[in-house]
Amino acid sequence: MVQCTLVLAGIGVFMAVGGALLGWVVFPGAVHDKIIENTELRQGTPQFKRFEALPQPLDFKVYIFNVTNPYEVQMGKRPRVVEVGPYIYFQYRQKDNIRFSRDRSKVHFSQQQLYVFDAESSYPLTENDQLMVLNMHMNSILQIAEDETYDSLRLINVELNRIFGRPDSMFLRTTPKEFLFDGVPFCVNVIGIAKAICKEIEKRNTKTIRVLPDGSMKFSFFNHKNMTEDGIYTINTGIKNATETQMIEFWNGKTMLDKWSNSSRGSSMTCNKIEGTDGSGYPPFREGVQRMTIFSSDICRTVDIKYVGSSSYEGIPAARYVTDDNFLNKIGPEYNNDCYCVNRIPKAIVKANGCLYEGALDLSTCFDAPVVLTLPHMMGAAEEYTSLIDGLHPDPEKHQIFVDVEPLTGTPLNGGKRVQFNMFLRRIDSIRLTDRLPTTLFPVLWIEEGIALNDDMVKLIDDSLMKVLTILDVVQWTMIAIGLFLAVSMPILYFTKRRPSSGSITPTLTTTTSAASIPERGGLGGNPDK
């Protein structure tokens, strides 16, 4: 029994040390290798199939600002808007023209997007709802003409009705279907000077305006994104360095854009650099990573996101990231990124140095139109903009850009890219329709591109990662706990068994002594008298 306790104590020490080695050396290494195997982009793997086509459509939600007092605005009154939405679309993404570099460290591809209206999720809203919105294409064309061909404004004023269909205000009654995808018609059956003006509009090749076979045109905000490619991407497959998985190496063969002007310091690298991922995935091992970068071709720039704390999605631990302040709030020479201050919108409300006020970004060079980007409801924007319009209700819970990333695999679990598109509404020289307009940064619509992993993907991550990690933890700590119990308790039991108690020793010694003394005395003669 005594020997068994020593053996069990030895086994306990072995188990405790073994559990520690497994938990802090063997298991982490095995998990690390398995994560690399399951995240690097190798043709034929389940991960690559999910990379080729997202396993579920994204939610593409559109909220349109309906103008409730258009004719009062025409008379110089403060605009009032009401958000209508969401109009929800399935956004499917499919990668095409995929080819690998010789060493398989890079993969080249293009990507198509398809938008399908989700009538069930949008209900009771429909694509045919009647809305009053800012006439974006007319407003844009007039402002560009004022800036670039000022002498033509009087001619445009005369031909305005022929070109734009007899507008009685700077607002347009339309439907979401027409405004977003099908297109608002203009330059229909034009002749003479109006036709010549429409030809000049056509030459600009603006992506939101398409020319029909009969020579007429249609404006739509998103049709150019539907079933079209947004460029050729070259990204890292991660087979040489896992921390570079899905990082963009080139876009359209370039590492730099040419959209942003040089800054006062002579460099536009800060604004034009192409880096990061496209936001559909991130490299693995994000624990402790405070900042990541996303490249968005939609707005022609990279966006920094920063870690703000832990989160979870469907029980899966996650790291939450939100956009950094240099996205919209900290732009200018004092932040070394005044290359974003393109100052391409004449008579806009800007600071003395030409930069827009806090919370707004001039996208003129990206859209080839005087479009301004903000967060939804101009959240975080300066009072110079928000004080000029009624009906905005910014809410961080609804309007902040965020993504929850599973930190070991870099998988985005839940997130929303939320941005708003605006235009300055103002008086334009020689255009009578604009004579009494107030100068306002006018909201048009905001969108949310959202990802929330479906049950199948959650189960995949849970089964292949979270449950495995839980089992490994249980094995590690069970071995350590049992080992420590045996290593501590068995020696105690051993020494307890070996040490004799005082109650049993004393009587034995007394009895032995008494018995020995009697025969000894008898052996000396038996009777002392003799």
Number of C-alpha atoms within 10 A of each C-alpha: 8 14 9 11 20 17 16 17 24 17 17 24 21 18 22 24 16 17 24 17 15 20 20 12 11 14 18 15 13 11 16 15 11 13 19 21 16 16 27 25 27 19 15 8 14 13 15 16 14 13 19 17 16 15 15 17 20 20 19 23 21 21 20 24 24 23 23 16 14 22 15 13 20 20 14 16 16 18 20 18 21 15 18 15 20 19 23 26 21 18 21 20 20 17 17 15 9 14 13 16 12 8 8 16 18 23 21 23 18 18 19 17 16 16 21 13 17 18 14 10 12 16 13 10 16 19 18 11 12 12 19 18 24 24 22 24 19 19 20 18 15 22 25 18 16 18 16 10 11 14 12 13 20 14 14 20 16 15 19 20 15 19 26 17 13 10 15 12 16 20 21 19 14 18 19 23 17 18 25 20 19 16 22 22 20 21 23 19 12 17 13 8 15 21 19 12 18 19 14 10 17 16 8 10 12 14 16 20 22 19 16 11 7 8 15 19 20 20 26 22 20 15 21 18 17 15 15 13 15 17 14 18 21 24 25 26 26 23 19 14 13 19 18 20 25 27 24 23 20 17 22 14 12 14 13 18 17 15 19 23 19 20 20 13 11 9 15 22 17 18 24 21 17 25 22 22 23 18 16 13 19 26 26 25 17 20 13 9 11 13 15 21 20 22 21 17 15 10 15 19 24 21 21 18 22 17 19 14 12 13 16 15 15 14 10 15 17 24 24 23 23 21 22 18 15 15 18 22 18 18 23 22 16 8 9 17 21 25 25 28 22 20 19 18 22 13 14 19 17 18 12 8 11 16 22 27 21 21 22 28 24 25 26 18 19 17 17 16 23 23 22 21 21 24 24 27 23 26 20 19 19 15 12 15 21 18 12 16 16 12 16 18 12 16 13 11 8 12 22 20 22 21 25 26 27 25 21 20 21 23 20 21 25 20 21 22 19 20 20 23 21 24 23 24 23 21 18 20 15 18 17 12 16 20 15 15 20 19 17 21 23 22 28 21 22 25 23 23 19 20 20 20 20 14 9 11 14 17 14 11 17 16 12 14 18 16 12 14 16 11 11 17 16 13 15 21 16 15 23 23 16 17 24 20 15 24 23 14 15 21 18 13 14 17 12 12 13 9 8 10 10 8 8 9 10 10 10 10 10 10 10 10 10 10 10 10 10 11 11 11 12 11 9 9 10 12 9 8 5 5
